[in-house]
Amino acid sequence: MTTSSTLLMGAGMGLGLIVAVGAQNAYILQRSIRGDVAMAPIVAFCVLSEAALILLGVAGVGALVETAPAAITVMTWLGVVFLLTYGAYAAVRALRPGGGLQVGGDARIPSTMGAVAACAAFTWLNPHAYLDSVVFLGTLANQQGGDLRWVFAAGAFLAGTVWFSLIGFGGKALRGLFARPGAWRVLDGGIAVMMLVLAVGLIRG
Protein backbone atom coordinates (compact mmCIF):
# COMPACT_ATOMS: atom_id res chain seq x y z
CA MET A 1 0.00 0.00 0.00
CA THR A 2 1.11 3.58 -0.59
CA THR A 3 1.77 6.06 2.19
CA SER A 4 -1.30 8.14 1.33
CA SER A 5 -3.67 5.16 1.22
CA THR A 6 -2.31 3.87 4.53
CA LEU A 7 -2.78 7.30 6.09
CA LEU A 8 -6.37 7.46 4.85
CA MET A 9 -7.10 3.94 6.07
CA GLY A 10 -5.75 4.80 9.50
CA ALA A 11 -7.85 7.97 9.59
CA GLY A 12 -10.97 6.11 8.50
CA MET A 13 -10.57 3.32 11.05
CA GLY A 14 -9.70 5.76 13.81
CA LEU A 15 -12.66 7.98 13.03
CA GLY A 16 -15.01 5.01 12.90
CA LEU A 17 -14.03 3.99 16.42
CA ILE A 18 -13.82 7.45 17.99
CA VAL A 19 -17.07 8.87 16.57
CA ALA A 20 -19.13 6.03 18.04
CA VAL A 21 -21.44 7.53 20.69
CA GLY A 22 -19.86 7.03 24.08
CA ALA A 23 -19.52 8.49 27.54
CA GLN A 24 -16.40 10.48 26.72
CA ASN A 25 -17.92 12.13 23.65
CA ALA A 26 -21.14 12.93 25.52
CA TYR A 27 -19.25 14.55 28.39
CA ILE A 28 -17.05 16.68 26.11
CA LEU A 29 -20.06 17.89 24.13
CA GLN A 30 -21.97 18.65 27.32
CA ARG A 31 -19.13 20.78 28.69
CA SER A 32 -18.70 22.49 25.33
CA ILE A 33 -22.36 23.47 25.16
CA ARG A 34 -22.34 24.79 28.71
CA GLY A 35 -19.18 26.79 28.13
CA ASP A 36 -18.42 26.67 31.85
CA VAL A 37 -14.82 25.46 31.61
CA ALA A 38 -11.87 26.06 29.30
CA MET A 39 -12.18 23.47 26.52
CA ALA A 40 -8.58 23.61 25.25
CA PRO A 41 -7.14 21.54 28.15
CA ILE A 42 -9.95 18.99 27.81
CA VAL A 43 -9.47 18.62 24.06
CA ALA A 44 -5.69 18.43 24.48
CA PHE A 45 -6.02 15.74 27.16
CA CYS A 46 -8.32 13.61 25.00
CA VAL A 47 -6.09 13.98 21.95
CA LEU A 48 -2.97 13.04 23.92
CA SER A 49 -4.74 10.12 25.58
CA GLU A 50 -5.87 8.77 22.22
CA ALA A 51 -2.33 9.18 20.89
CA ALA A 52 -0.93 7.28 23.88
CA LEU A 53 -3.38 4.41 23.41
CA ILE A 54 -2.62 4.17 19.69
CA LEU A 55 1.14 4.26 20.29
CA LEU A 56 0.81 1.51 22.89
CA GLY A 57 -0.98 -0.62 20.32
CA VAL A 58 1.58 0.01 17.60
CA ALA A 59 4.36 -0.78 20.07
CA GLY A 60 2.82 -4.21 20.63
CA VAL A 61 1.20 -3.70 24.02
CA GLY A 62 -2.08 -4.96 22.55
CA ALA A 63 -0.79 -8.52 22.83
CA LEU A 64 -0.05 -7.91 26.52
CA VAL A 65 -3.56 -6.54 27.12
CA GLU A 66 -5.06 -9.66 25.55
CA THR A 67 -3.11 -11.86 27.96
CA ALA A 68 -4.21 -9.93 31.06
CA PRO A 69 -7.93 -10.72 31.47
CA ALA A 70 -7.81 -9.93 35.20
CA ALA A 71 -6.73 -6.35 34.51
CA ILE A 72 -9.52 -5.92 31.96
CA THR A 73 -12.03 -7.27 34.50
CA VAL A 74 -10.94 -4.72 37.12
CA MET A 75 -11.14 -1.92 34.57
CA THR A 76 -14.58 -3.09 33.52
CA TRP A 77 -16.09 -2.94 37.00
CA LEU A 78 -14.45 0.38 37.81
CA GLY A 79 -15.91 1.70 34.57
CA VAL A 80 -19.36 0.32 35.43
CA VAL A 81 -19.36 2.06 38.83
CA PHE A 82 -18.22 5.35 37.33
CA LEU A 83 -20.78 5.25 34.51
CA LEU A 84 -23.66 4.41 36.85
CA THR A 85 -22.65 7.17 39.27
CA TYR A 86 -22.40 9.80 36.56
CA GLY A 87 -25.64 8.56 35.00
CA ALA A 88 -27.43 8.85 38.35
CA TYR A 89 -26.38 12.49 38.69
CA ALA A 90 -27.60 13.19 35.15
CA ALA A 91 -30.93 11.49 35.94
CA VAL A 92 -31.41 13.64 39.03
CA ARG A 93 -30.79 16.81 36.99
CA ALA A 94 -33.21 15.65 34.29
CA LEU A 95 -36.02 14.82 36.74
CA ARG A 96 -35.71 17.91 38.95
CA PRO A 97 -38.48 20.42 38.06
CA GLY A 98 -36.92 23.69 37.04
CA GLY A 99 -33.50 22.18 37.44
CA GLY A 100 -32.38 22.46 33.85
CA LEU A 101 -28.98 23.98 33.50
CA GLN A 102 -28.77 27.16 31.49
CA VAL A 103 -25.60 28.14 29.69
CA GLY A 104 -23.24 29.71 32.18
CA GLY A 105 -25.88 29.51 34.91
CA ASP A 106 -24.93 26.39 36.82
CA ALA A 107 -23.92 26.99 40.43
CA ARG A 108 -22.02 23.69 40.37
CA ILE A 109 -19.52 24.72 37.71
CA PRO A 110 -16.56 22.33 37.84
CA SER A 111 -12.98 23.46 37.76
CA THR A 112 -11.05 22.89 34.57
CA MET A 113 -8.90 20.31 36.36
CA GLY A 114 -12.05 18.61 37.63
CA ALA A 115 -13.39 18.40 34.08
CA VAL A 116 -10.08 16.97 32.85
CA ALA A 117 -10.16 14.44 35.69
CA ALA A 118 -13.64 13.36 34.61
CA CYS A 119 -12.37 12.92 31.04
CA ALA A 120 -9.50 10.86 32.41
CA ALA A 121 -11.98 8.54 34.10
CA PHE A 122 -14.15 8.27 30.98
CA THR A 123 -11.03 7.47 28.93
CA TRP A 124 -8.81 5.29 31.08
CA LEU A 125 -11.51 3.40 33.01
CA ASN A 126 -13.13 2.32 29.75
CA PRO A 127 -11.93 -1.18 28.79
CA HIS A 128 -13.20 -0.62 25.25
CA ALA A 129 -10.57 2.10 24.88
CA TYR A 130 -7.89 -0.54 25.32
CA LEU A 131 -9.61 -3.10 23.13
CA ASP A 132 -10.36 -0.60 20.34
CA SER A 133 -7.36 1.73 20.30
CA VAL A 134 -4.66 -0.57 21.68
CA VAL A 135 -5.63 -4.03 20.46
CA PHE A 136 -7.70 -3.40 17.33
CA LEU A 137 -5.93 -0.34 15.90
CA GLY A 138 -2.58 -1.67 17.06
CA THR A 139 -3.16 -4.94 15.23
CA LEU A 140 -4.24 -3.19 12.05
CA ALA A 141 -1.26 -0.85 12.21
CA ASN A 142 1.22 -3.68 12.59
CA GLN A 143 -0.33 -5.49 9.66
CA GLN A 144 0.93 -2.68 7.44
CA GLY A 145 4.50 -3.67 8.10
CA GLY A 146 7.63 -1.55 8.40
CA ASP A 147 7.29 2.20 8.68
CA LEU A 148 3.77 2.13 7.27
CA ARG A 149 2.47 1.12 10.70
CA TRP A 150 3.45 4.57 11.94
CA VAL A 151 1.73 6.17 8.96
CA PHE A 152 -1.43 4.24 9.86
CA ALA A 153 -1.09 5.42 13.48
CA ALA A 154 -0.64 9.01 12.28
CA GLY A 155 -3.88 8.76 10.32
CA ALA A 156 -5.78 7.47 13.36
CA PHE A 157 -4.25 10.24 15.50
CA LEU A 158 -5.22 12.88 12.94
CA ALA A 159 -8.82 11.61 12.95
CA GLY A 160 -8.95 11.79 16.74
CA THR A 161 -7.55 15.32 16.77
CA VAL A 162 -10.15 16.54 14.28
CA TRP A 163 -13.04 14.84 16.07
CA PHE A 164 -12.21 16.01 19.59
CA SER A 165 -11.62 19.54 18.32
CA LEU A 166 -14.99 19.48 16.57
CA ILE A 167 -17.06 18.42 19.56
CA GLY A 168 -14.91 20.33 22.03
CA PHE A 169 -15.10 23.69 20.32
CA GLY A 170 -18.25 23.23 18.24
CA GLY A 171 -20.71 23.21 21.13
CA LYS A 172 -21.01 26.99 20.84
CA ALA A 173 -23.26 26.52 17.82
CA LEU A 174 -25.83 24.72 20.01
CA ARG A 175 -25.95 27.20 22.88
CA GLY A 176 -28.98 29.01 21.48
CA LEU A 177 -30.99 25.80 21.65
CA PHE A 178 -29.74 24.93 25.13
CA ALA A 179 -30.47 28.38 26.53
CA ARG A 180 -33.82 26.82 27.51
CA PRO A 181 -33.82 24.71 30.72
CA GLY A 182 -36.08 22.12 29.09
CA ALA A 183 -33.43 21.33 26.50
CA TRP A 184 -30.91 20.61 29.26
CA ARG A 185 -33.36 18.22 30.91
CA VAL A 186 -33.71 16.31 27.65
CA LEU A 187 -29.92 16.20 27.21
CA ASP A 188 -29.34 15.05 30.78
CA GLY A 189 -32.05 12.42 30.40
CA GLY A 190 -30.40 11.13 27.26
CA ILE A 191 -27.01 11.06 28.97
CA ALA A 192 -28.46 9.14 31.94
CA VAL A 193 -29.91 6.49 29.61
CA MET A 194 -26.66 6.32 27.64
CA MET A 195 -24.58 5.77 30.77
CA LEU A 196 -26.92 2.96 31.88
CA VAL A 197 -26.77 1.28 28.47
CA LEU A 198 -22.97 1.55 28.36
CA ALA A 199 -22.65 0.15 31.88
CA VAL A 200 -24.88 -2.81 31.00
CA GLY A 201 -22.84 -3.31 27.83
CA LEU A 202 -19.63 -3.47 29.89
CA ILE A 203 -21.16 -6.02 32.27
CA ARG A 204 -22.29 -8.23 29.41
CA GLY A 205 -18.89 -7.90 27.77
N, C-alpha and C positions, 0 to 999 in steps of 0.2 A: 504494500500500500504506500501511497505517497504521503509526504508530510502533511499536506493540506487536508487530504481525506481522513487521515488519522486524527488530526486536530478537530475536524468537524464531527467525527464519530464520537470522540471524547466529550465534546460539547453537547451533542445530542443525548448521549447516555446520561451525562451528569445532570442535564436539565430535566430529563424525564424522571429522575429519582428525586431531585430537589423540589421540583414544582408540586409534587404530590402533596395534597392537603395534609398537614400535620400540625402538631402542637407548637413547634418552633415557628412555623410560618404564621400561624394564627396569632401568636403572641407578638411577633414583630409588627404585623399589620395593625393590631390593636393599639400598640404603643405609638405607631406612626400616625394613626388617625387622631388619637388623643393629643399628640404633640406636647406631652407633659415631661418628656425627658429628651436629652440630646441623642439623636439617632445615629450619629457618626460612630460613636464607640460600640454601639450594639451591632451595627452593620459590619464594622471592622472585626469584631469578635467572631461573628458568625462566618465571615469569609475566611479568617485565619483558622478557625476550627475545622471548616470543611477542607481547607488545604492540608491541615495536619492529618486528617483522617485519610485523605486520598494518598498522601505521601507514605503513610504507614502501610497502606495496601500495596502500593507500587514497590515498597521496600521488602515486601514478603511477609508482613506481620499478619496478613489475612489467614495464612496457614496456621499460625499460632492461635488466633482467635477461634478457629474451627476446632482446635484440639483442647480448648478450655471451656467445656460446657458449664462447669460450675461457676465460672466468672460471668458468663452470659446469664445464668439463672439469677445470680445476685443482682446484676444490672436490671434484669427484667422486673423483679419485684420492687426494687427501689423506684424504677420508672412508674410502675403501677401506682404506688403510694403517692408519688408526686403528682401524677396526672389526676388522680381522684381528688386529691386535696385542692388543686387549682380549679378543677371542675366544680367542686362544691362551692368555692368562693364565687365563681362565675354564676352558678345557679342562684345563690342568695341575692346577688346584684340584680339578676333578671327578674326574680319574683318579688322584690321589694317595691311596693307602690311608690311612685315618685322618686325611685332610687336610681334612675338612669343617669349615666355619667355624661355630662356635657363637656365639650372640648374645653380643656383648660380649667374646668370647674370642679375637679375631684379633690376633696380634702385629703385623700389618701395617696397623693402623688408620690411615687417611689423615687428614690435617688437613682442617678444614672448607674452607679455601681450596683444597686439593688436590681435594676433591670438587666444589667449584664449578667449578674449572678443567676437570675431566673433563666436567661438564655443558655447559660452554662448547664443548668440542670436539664432543660429541654433537649440540649444537644448531647451531653455526655452521659446522661442516665437513660438514653434511648438505645436499646440494643439493636434496633434496626439501623441506626447510624453506623454501627460497626459492620453489620451484615451487608448493608448496601454500599457504603463508601469504602470500607476497608476490604471486605471479602469480594464483593461483586465487581466493583470498579477496579480493585487491585488485580483481580484475576484477568479481567478484560485487558487491562493495561499491559500486563506481562505477556499476554498472548501476542502482542504486537512485535515483541522481540527487539533487542538492541535498544538504541536511543529512542525509537518510536514509542516506547512505553511512556517516556517522559513527555512526549508530544501529546499523547492521549491524556495524560494527567493534566497537562496545561489546558487542554480543551475543556475538561471537566471543571477545573478551577475557574476558568473564564466564565463558564455558564453559571457557576455558583455566585461569582462576583456580580454579574449582571442581575441575577434574580434577587439576591438580597438587597442590592441597591434599589431595585425597582419597588419592592414592597416596603423597604425601610424609609425611602424618601418620597414614595408616591402616595402615601396616605393623605397628604394634604389635599389631594383632589376630591377626597370623600368627606372632608370635614363639613361641608355645607349640609350634606345628608344627615350626618351624625350630630348636628347641632341640636337635634330634637332628642329628648330623653328616651322616647319610645324606640328610636332606632338603636340606642345603646342596649336597651333591654332585649331586643331581638338578637343583636350581636352576641351579648353575653349568654343568652339562652342557647344559641348555636354553638358557642364555644364549650358550654357545659356538656352538651350532648356529644360533641366531638371528643372531648377528653374521656368521657365514659366509654365511647366506642373504641377509642385507641387503647384504653386500659384493658378492656375485654379482649381486644385483639392480641395484646401482649400476653395475657394469661393463656389464651388458647394457642399461642405460638404461631 
